[in-house]
């Protein structure tokens, strides 16, 4: 049962993303139909409001499609859906340009017809109307130029920030390189310290061995001296006893002749 559920999940995901794309496409179709009929619509403002509402609906559908695309597994399937999504996006961009052009043209014509709030003289020459068109066009161009200048200023500021960021990153890279060098020096110092500690331990062991040998030699020397002293003391006692023995012998020898007498 679990394996069947896992096998059915890709099919369910495919159905969901297909439904999301179909909804997205139908919204775009409706938007395109409204934009195409915008010029001939009897109520321009109402149709324009409908276009604005449909643009919002298209944007919402686009978010749903993006969410569904994130769930797609497999490079080939994702590439296919992304290609279809790119086609729809290009179509929406073309529809938006057409819509904005029609709205701007209607506003331009409406402003020219109104004459800036002044009633138009039906007998006014065509030259004055052309002048009004040119003035309106120049105003639009001026606004566009100002917007472009602001954009250029923002780009310049962004470039400055990017340059400062690159400089800061370069300084941080140098600091990291210096830190790495310091770490290597510390590692070398630790290695040398380890070698010195080992040598010191070996010397301590050898010094202890020499000390033990020296103590043993000293003990041996003390033993020899004690033995010699003890031995010399014993020899003196024997000599004194030997010195008394000849006198006794002489007395004995003297007594014997007298006894014989």
Short mmCIF file of the C-alpha atoms (twelve columns), coordinates in Angstrom:
data_MODEL
# 
_entry.id   MODEL 
# 
loop_
_atom_site.group_PDB 
_atom_site.id 
_atom_site.type_symbol 
_atom_site.label_atom_id 
_atom_site.label_alt_id 
_atom_site.label_comp_id 
_atom_site.label_asym_id 
_atom_site.label_seq_id 
_atom_site.Cartn_x 
_atom_site.Cartn_y 
_atom_site.Cartn_z 
_atom_site.pdbx_PDB_model_num 
ATOM 1   C CA . UNK A 1   0.000   0.000   0.000   1 
ATOM 2   C CA . UNK A 2   2.818   2.387   0.865   1 
ATOM 3   C CA . UNK A 3   4.592   1.699   -2.429  1 
ATOM 4   C CA . UNK A 4   1.401   2.328   -4.375  1 
ATOM 5   C CA . UNK A 5   0.925   5.649   -2.592  1 
ATOM 6   C CA . UNK A 6   4.506   6.673   -3.384  1 
ATOM 7   C CA . UNK A 7   4.051   5.718   -7.032  1 
ATOM 8   C CA . UNK A 8   0.842   7.731   -7.259  1 
ATOM 9   C CA . UNK A 9   2.425   10.909  -5.859  1 
ATOM 10  C CA . UNK A 10  4.159   11.997  -9.133  1 
ATOM 11  C CA . UNK A 11  0.877   11.615  -10.997 1 
ATOM 12  C CA . UNK A 12  -0.933  13.737  -8.416  1 
ATOM 13  C CA . UNK A 13  1.778   16.404  -8.635  1 
ATOM 14  C CA . UNK A 14  1.566   16.386  -12.426 1 
ATOM 15  C CA . UNK A 15  -2.202  16.893  -12.267 1 
ATOM 16  C CA . UNK A 16  -1.799  19.779  -9.822  1 
ATOM 17  C CA . UNK A 17  0.843   21.593  -11.861 1 
ATOM 18  C CA . UNK A 18  -1.161  21.010  -15.058 1 
ATOM 19  C CA . UNK A 19  -4.210  22.566  -13.402 1 
ATOM 20  C CA . UNK A 20  -2.091  25.524  -12.209 1 
ATOM 21  C CA . UNK A 21  -0.732  26.108  -15.722 1 
ATOM 22  C CA . UNK A 22  -4.198  25.807  -17.282 1 
ATOM 23  C CA . UNK A 23  -5.579  28.384  -14.843 1 
ATOM 24  C CA . UNK A 24  -2.619  30.643  -15.546 1 
ATOM 25  C CA . UNK A 25  -3.096  30.356  -19.311 1 
ATOM 26  C CA . UNK A 26  -6.846  31.032  -19.108 1 
ATOM 27  C CA . UNK A 27  -6.189  34.191  -17.098 1 
ATOM 28  C CA . UNK A 28  -3.690  35.368  -19.694 1 
ATOM 29  C CA . UNK A 29  -6.184  34.641  -22.493 1 
ATOM 30  C CA . UNK A 30  -8.836  36.698  -20.764 1 
ATOM 31  C CA . UNK A 31  -6.384  39.554  -20.186 1 
ATOM 32  C CA . UNK A 32  -5.332  39.540  -23.830 1 
ATOM 33  C CA . UNK A 33  -8.972  39.617  -24.968 1 
ATOM 34  C CA . UNK A 34  -9.703  42.621  -22.743 1 
ATOM 35  C CA . UNK A 35  -6.617  44.501  -23.953 1 
ATOM 36  C CA . UNK A 36  -7.429  43.867  -27.599 1 
ATOM 37  C CA . UNK A 37  -10.942 45.272  -27.171 1 
ATOM 38  C CA . UNK A 38  -9.828  48.242  -25.108 1 
ATOM 39  C CA . UNK A 39  -9.743  50.692  -28.050 1 
ATOM 40  C CA . UNK A 40  -13.261 49.869  -29.236 1 
ATOM 41  C CA . UNK A 41  -14.832 49.549  -25.802 1 
ATOM 42  C CA . UNK A 42  -17.792 51.938  -25.267 1 
ATOM 43  C CA . UNK A 43  -16.700 52.451  -21.648 1 
ATOM 44  C CA . UNK A 44  -12.928 52.755  -21.646 1 
ATOM 45  C CA . UNK A 45  -12.561 53.274  -17.906 1 
ATOM 46  C CA . UNK A 46  -14.608 50.192  -17.014 1 
ATOM 47  C CA . UNK A 47  -12.607 47.970  -19.345 1 
ATOM 48  C CA . UNK A 48  -9.388  49.435  -18.014 1 
ATOM 49  C CA . UNK A 49  -10.467 48.540  -14.483 1 
ATOM 50  C CA . UNK A 50  -11.204 45.028  -15.658 1 
ATOM 51  C CA . UNK A 51  -7.723  44.832  -17.169 1 
ATOM 52  C CA . UNK A 52  -6.167  45.963  -13.909 1 
ATOM 53  C CA . UNK A 53  -8.135  43.339  -11.973 1 
ATOM 54  C CA . UNK A 54  -7.156  40.662  -14.470 1 
ATOM 55  C CA . UNK A 55  -3.488  41.686  -14.185 1 
ATOM 56  C CA . UNK A 56  -3.699  41.126  -10.427 1 
ATOM 57  C CA . UNK A 57  -5.334  37.720  -11.014 1 
ATOM 58  C CA . UNK A 58  -2.565  36.797  -13.478 1 
ATOM 59  C CA . UNK A 59  0.088   37.735  -10.919 1 
ATOM 60  C CA . UNK A 60  -1.636  35.550  -8.306  1 
ATOM 61  C CA . UNK A 61  -1.783  32.620  -10.723 1 
ATOM 62  C CA . UNK A 62  1.913   33.116  -11.478 1 
ATOM 63  C CA . UNK A 63  2.716   32.696  -7.774  1 
ATOM 64  C CA . UNK A 64  0.708   29.472  -7.656  1 
ATOM 65  C CA . UNK A 65  2.612   28.155  -10.679 1 
ATOM 66  C CA . UNK A 66  5.939   28.991  -9.056  1 
ATOM 67  C CA . UNK A 67  4.932   27.106  -5.923  1 
ATOM 68  C CA . UNK A 68  3.933   24.060  -7.939  1 
ATOM 69  C CA . UNK A 69  7.172   24.156  -9.926  1 
ATOM 70  C CA . UNK A 70  9.174   23.889  -6.717  1 
ATOM 71  C CA . UNK A 71  7.586   20.503  -6.082  1 
ATOM 72  C CA . UNK A 72  8.612   19.084  -9.458  1 
ATOM 73  C CA . UNK A 73  11.309  16.400  -9.301  1 
ATOM 74  C CA . UNK A 74  13.494  15.543  -12.235 1 
ATOM 75  C CA . UNK A 75  15.617  17.796  -14.405 1 
ATOM 76  C CA . UNK A 76  13.823  16.967  -17.667 1 
ATOM 77  C CA . UNK A 77  10.335  17.591  -16.283 1 
ATOM 78  C CA . UNK A 78  11.405  20.824  -14.624 1 
ATOM 79  C CA . UNK A 79  13.064  22.033  -17.842 1 
ATOM 80  C CA . UNK A 80  9.871   21.334  -19.824 1 
ATOM 81  C CA . UNK A 81  7.652   23.232  -17.391 1 
ATOM 82  C CA . UNK A 82  10.122  26.116  -17.189 1 
ATOM 83  C CA . UNK A 83  10.177  26.445  -20.973 1 
ATOM 84  C CA . UNK A 84  6.371   26.647  -21.016 1 
ATOM 85  C CA . UNK A 85  6.455   29.181  -18.187 1 
ATOM 86  C CA . UNK A 86  8.948   31.362  -20.064 1 
ATOM 87  C CA . UNK A 87  6.658   31.398  -23.117 1 
ATOM 88  C CA . UNK A 88  3.737   32.534  -20.990 1 
ATOM 89  C CA . UNK A 89  5.830   35.226  -19.346 1 
ATOM 90  C CA . UNK A 90  6.918   36.598  -22.720 1 
ATOM 91  C CA . UNK A 91  3.302   36.676  -23.786 1 
ATOM 92  C CA . UNK A 92  2.301   38.554  -20.621 1 
ATOM 93  C CA . UNK A 93  5.091   41.080  -21.164 1 
ATOM 94  C CA . UNK A 94  3.865   41.721  -24.712 1 
ATOM 95  C CA . UNK A 95  0.263   42.139  -23.484 1 
ATOM 96  C CA . UNK A 96  1.391   44.581  -20.776 1 
ATOM 97  C CA . UNK A 97  3.274   46.684  -23.300 1 
ATOM 98  C CA . UNK A 98  0.242   46.798  -25.543 1 
ATOM 99  C CA . UNK A 99  -2.015  47.699  -22.624 1 
ATOM 100 C CA . UNK A 100 0.270   50.493  -21.410 1 
ATOM 101 C CA . UNK A 101 0.601   51.878  -24.930 1 
ATOM 102 C CA . UNK A 102 -3.174  51.992  -25.380 1 
ATOM 103 C CA . UNK A 103 -3.739  53.626  -21.998 1 
ATOM 104 C CA . UNK A 104 -1.037  56.227  -22.638 1 
ATOM 105 C CA . UNK A 105 -2.418  56.971  -26.088 1 
ATOM 106 C CA . UNK A 106 -5.932  57.364  -24.710 1 
ATOM 107 C CA . UNK A 107 -4.704  59.700  -21.970 1 
ATOM 108 C CA . UNK A 108 -2.678  61.677  -24.492 1 
ATOM 109 C CA . UNK A 109 -5.622  62.047  -26.813 1 
ATOM 110 C CA . UNK A 110 -7.927  62.914  -23.949 1 
ATOM 111 C CA . UNK A 111 -5.556  65.597  -22.670 1 
ATOM 112 C CA . UNK A 112 -5.161  67.048  -26.147 1 
ATOM 113 C CA . UNK A 113 -8.905  67.026  -26.737 1 
ATOM 114 C CA . UNK A 114 -9.559  68.694  -23.414 1 
ATOM 115 C CA . UNK A 115 -6.862  71.277  -24.173 1 
ATOM 116 C CA . UNK A 116 -5.628  71.355  -20.586 1 
ATOM 117 C CA . UNK A 117 -9.077  72.279  -19.239 1 
ATOM 118 C CA . UNK A 118 -9.851  74.804  -22.008 1 
ATOM 119 C CA . UNK A 119 -12.721 74.090  -24.381 1 
ATOM 120 C CA . UNK A 120 -11.525 73.240  -27.868 1 
ATOM 121 C CA . UNK A 121 -12.486 75.571  -30.683 1 
ATOM 122 C CA . UNK A 122 -13.833 73.461  -33.532 1 
ATOM 123 C CA . UNK A 123 -12.468 76.015  -36.004 1 
ATOM 124 C CA . UNK A 124 -8.969  76.020  -34.470 1 
ATOM 125 C CA . UNK A 125 -6.277  75.242  -37.007 1 
ATOM 126 C CA . UNK A 126 -4.664  71.820  -37.057 1 
ATOM 127 C CA . UNK A 127 -1.318  73.386  -36.300 1 
ATOM 128 C CA . UNK A 128 -2.395  74.305  -32.758 1 
ATOM 129 C CA . UNK A 129 -3.526  70.737  -32.134 1 
ATOM 130 C CA . UNK A 130 -0.201  69.477  -33.396 1 
ATOM 131 C CA . UNK A 131 1.557   71.871  -31.052 1 
ATOM 132 C CA . UNK A 132 -0.432  70.473  -28.160 1 
ATOM 133 C CA . UNK A 133 0.505   66.938  -29.182 1 
ATOM 134 C CA . UNK A 134 4.144   67.941  -29.381 1 
ATOM 135 C CA . UNK A 135 4.008   69.652  -25.994 1 
ATOM 136 C CA . UNK A 136 2.447   66.586  -24.430 1 
ATOM 137 C CA . UNK A 137 5.033   64.351  -26.103 1 
ATOM 138 C CA . UNK A 138 7.850   66.547  -24.900 1 
ATOM 139 C CA . UNK A 139 6.459   66.481  -21.371 1 
ATOM 140 C CA . UNK A 140 6.345   62.698  -21.480 1 
ATOM 141 C CA . UNK A 141 9.878   62.601  -22.833 1 
ATOM 142 C CA . UNK A 142 11.041  64.944  -20.090 1 
ATOM 143 C CA . UNK A 143 9.469   62.720  -17.445 1 
ATOM 144 C CA . UNK A 144 11.042  59.679  -19.057 1 
ATOM 145 C CA . UNK A 145 14.420  61.397  -19.198 1 
ATOM 146 C CA . UNK A 146 14.176  62.383  -15.541 1 
ATOM 147 C CA . UNK A 147 13.280  58.808  -14.642 1 
ATOM 148 C CA . UNK A 148 16.242  57.527  -16.633 1 
ATOM 149 C CA . UNK A 149 18.528  60.008  -14.896 1 
ATOM 150 C CA . UNK A 150 17.297  58.824  -11.522 1 
ATOM 151 C CA . UNK A 151 17.898  55.258  -12.596 1 
ATOM 152 C CA . UNK A 152 21.421  56.132  -13.713 1 
ATOM 153 C CA . UNK A 153 22.101  57.801  -10.381 1 
ATOM 154 C CA . UNK A 154 20.900  54.707  -8.573  1 
ATOM 155 C CA . UNK A 155 23.154  52.583  -10.766 1 
ATOM 156 C CA . UNK A 156 26.108  54.838  -10.016 1 
ATOM 157 C CA . UNK A 157 25.418  54.559  -6.296  1 
ATOM 158 C CA . UNK A 158 25.117  50.815  -6.648  1 
ATOM 159 C CA . UNK A 159 28.434  50.674  -8.483  1 
ATOM 160 C CA . UNK A 160 30.092  52.691  -5.724  1 
ATOM 161 C CA . UNK A 161 28.687  50.370  -3.101  1 
ATOM 162 C CA . UNK A 162 29.901  47.379  -5.114  1 
ATOM 163 C CA . UNK A 163 33.396  48.850  -5.375  1 
ATOM 164 C CA . UNK A 164 33.483  49.543  -1.642  1 
ATOM 165 C CA . UNK A 165 32.263  46.020  -0.971  1 
ATOM 166 C CA . UNK A 166 34.978  44.580  -3.202  1 
ATOM 167 C CA . UNK A 167 37.600  46.637  -1.397  1 
ATOM 168 C CA . UNK A 168 36.344  45.455  1.974   1 
ATOM 169 C CA . UNK A 169 36.331  41.857  0.768   1 
ATOM 170 C CA . UNK A 170 39.924  42.301  -0.431  1 
ATOM 171 C CA . UNK A 171 40.967  43.592  2.982   1 
ATOM 172 C CA . UNK A 172 39.206  40.719  4.701   1 
ATOM 173 C CA . UNK A 173 40.940  38.280  2.363   1 
ATOM 174 C CA . UNK A 174 44.319  39.770  3.298   1 
ATOM 175 C CA . UNK A 175 43.437  39.504  6.980   1 
ATOM 176 C CA . UNK A 176 42.447  35.869  6.531   1 
ATOM 177 C CA . UNK A 177 45.731  35.167  4.725   1 
ATOM 178 C CA . UNK A 178 47.643  36.829  7.563   1 
ATOM 179 C CA . UNK A 179 45.700  34.815  10.132  1 
ATOM 180 C CA . UNK A 180 46.504  31.629  8.231   1 
ATOM 181 C CA . UNK A 181 50.177  32.550  8.281   1 
ATOM 182 C CA . UNK A 182 50.000  33.180  12.038  1 
ATOM 183 C CA . UNK A 183 48.294  29.825  12.539  1 
ATOM 184 C CA . UNK A 184 51.054  28.087  10.585  1 
ATOM 185 C CA . UNK A 185 53.676  29.838  12.720  1 
ATOM 186 C CA . UNK A 186 51.886  28.717  15.871  1 
ATOM 187 C CA . UNK A 187 51.783  25.157  14.548  1 
ATOM 188 C CA . UNK A 188 55.522  25.244  13.855  1 
ATOM 189 C CA . UNK A 189 56.167  26.611  17.343  1 
ATOM 190 C CA . UNK A 190 54.036  23.826  18.845  1 
ATOM 191 C CA . UNK A 191 55.950  21.221  16.847  1 
ATOM 192 C CA . UNK A 192 59.284  22.616  18.068  1 
ATOM 193 C CA . UNK A 193 57.975  22.741  21.630  1 
ATOM 194 C CA . UNK A 194 56.875  19.120  21.370  1 
ATOM 195 C CA . UNK A 195 60.318  18.090  20.125  1 
ATOM 196 C CA . UNK A 196 61.999  20.028  22.939  1 
ATOM 197 C CA . UNK A 197 59.719  18.435  25.534  1 
ATOM 198 C CA . UNK A 198 60.591  14.989  24.258  1 
ATOM 199 C CA . UNK A 199 64.287  15.792  24.359  1 
ATOM 200 C CA . UNK A 200 63.892  17.208  27.872  1 
ATOM 201 C CA . UNK A 201 62.136  14.047  28.997  1 
ATOM 202 C CA . UNK A 202 64.909  11.901  27.554  1 
ATOM 203 C CA . UNK A 203 67.526  14.039  29.306  1 
ATOM 204 C CA . UNK A 204 65.616  13.794  32.571  1 
ATOM 205 C CA . UNK A 205 65.515  10.025  32.242  1 
ATOM 206 C CA . UNK A 206 69.244  9.881   31.501  1 
ATOM 207 C CA . UNK A 207 69.964  12.272  34.411  1 
ATOM 208 C CA . UNK A 208 67.968  10.079  36.753  1 
ATOM 209 C CA . UNK A 209 69.915  7.049   35.581  1 
ATOM 210 C CA . UNK A 210 73.203  8.859   36.180  1 
ATOM 211 C CA . UNK A 211 72.002  9.943   39.597  1 
ATOM 212 C CA . UNK A 212 71.086  6.376   40.484  1 
ATOM 213 C CA . UNK A 213 74.491  5.164   39.318  1 
ATOM 214 C CA . UNK A 214 76.195  7.910   41.331  1 
ATOM 215 C CA . UNK A 215 74.226  6.933   44.452  1 
ATOM 216 C CA . UNK A 216 75.111  3.306   43.933  1 
ATOM 217 C CA . UNK A 217 78.785  4.207   43.504  1 
ATOM 218 C CA . UNK A 218 78.668  6.339   46.637  1 
ATOM 219 C CA . UNK A 219 77.013  3.545   48.600  1 
ATOM 220 C CA . UNK A 220 79.592  1.105   47.316  1 
ATOM 221 C CA . UNK A 221 82.422  3.467   48.330  1 
ATOM 222 C CA . UNK A 222 80.926  3.943   51.777  1 
ATOM 223 C CA . UNK A 223 80.622  0.223   52.151  1 
ATOM 224 C CA . UNK A 224 84.229  -0.259  51.159  1 
ATOM 225 C CA . UNK A 225 85.368  2.392   53.653  1 
ATOM 226 C CA . UNK A 226 83.277  0.889   56.457  1 
ATOM 227 C CA . UNK A 227 84.584  -2.534  55.648  1 
ATOM 228 C CA . UNK A 228 88.161  -1.255  55.629  1 
ATOM 229 C CA . UNK A 229 87.710  0.514   58.961  1 
ATOM 230 C CA . UNK A 230 86.144  -2.546  60.464  1 
ATOM 231 C CA . UNK A 231 88.911  -4.712  59.122  1 
ATOM 232 C CA . UNK A 232 91.656  -2.373  60.386  1 
ATOM 233 C CA . UNK A 233 90.090  -2.317  63.839  1 
ATOM 234 C CA . UNK A 234 90.149  -6.123  63.980  1 
ATOM 235 C CA . UNK A 235 93.796  -6.284  62.960  1 
ATOM 236 C CA . UNK A 236 94.866  -3.862  65.773  1 
ATOM 237 C CA . UNK A 237 93.222  -6.064  68.364  1 
ATOM 238 C CA . UNK A 238 95.023  -9.128  67.041  1 
ATOM 239 C CA . UNK A 239 98.351  -7.329  67.114  1 
ATOM 240 C CA . UNK A 240 97.895  -6.272  70.747  1 
ATOM 241 C CA . UNK A 241 97.048  -9.832  71.713  1 
ATOM 242 C CA . UNK A 242 100.043 -11.082 69.792  1 
ATOM 243 C CA . UNK A 243 102.289 -8.604  71.600  1 
ATOM 244 C CA . UNK A 244 101.258 -10.040 75.005  1 
ATOM 245 C CA . UNK A 245 101.836 -13.615 73.972  1 
ATOM 246 C CA . UNK A 246 105.675 -13.387 73.593  1 
ATOM 247 C CA . UNK A 247 106.088 -12.009 77.165  1 
ATOM 248 C CA . UNK A 248 104.157 -14.920 78.515  1 
ATOM 249 C CA . UNK A 249 106.335 -17.249 76.555  1 
ATOM 250 C CA . UNK A 250 109.484 -15.622 77.961  1 
ATOM 251 C CA . UNK A 251 108.213 -15.919 81.509  1 
ATOM 252 C CA . UNK A 252 107.427 -19.505 80.916  1 
ATOM 253 C CA . UNK A 253 110.838 -20.057 79.505  1 
ATOM 254 C CA . UNK A 254 112.512 -18.352 82.526  1 
ATOM 255 C CA . UNK A 255 110.460 -20.333 84.988  1 
ATOM 256 C CA . UNK A 256 111.337 -23.601 83.463  1 
ATOM 257 C CA . UNK A 257 115.111 -23.254 83.931  1 
ATOM 258 C CA . UNK A 258 114.570 -22.133 87.480  1 
ATOM 259 C CA . UNK A 259 112.423 -25.089 88.156  1 
ATOM 260 C CA . UNK A 260 115.014 -27.307 86.819  1 
ATOM 261 C CA . UNK A 261 117.430 -25.713 89.196  1 
# 
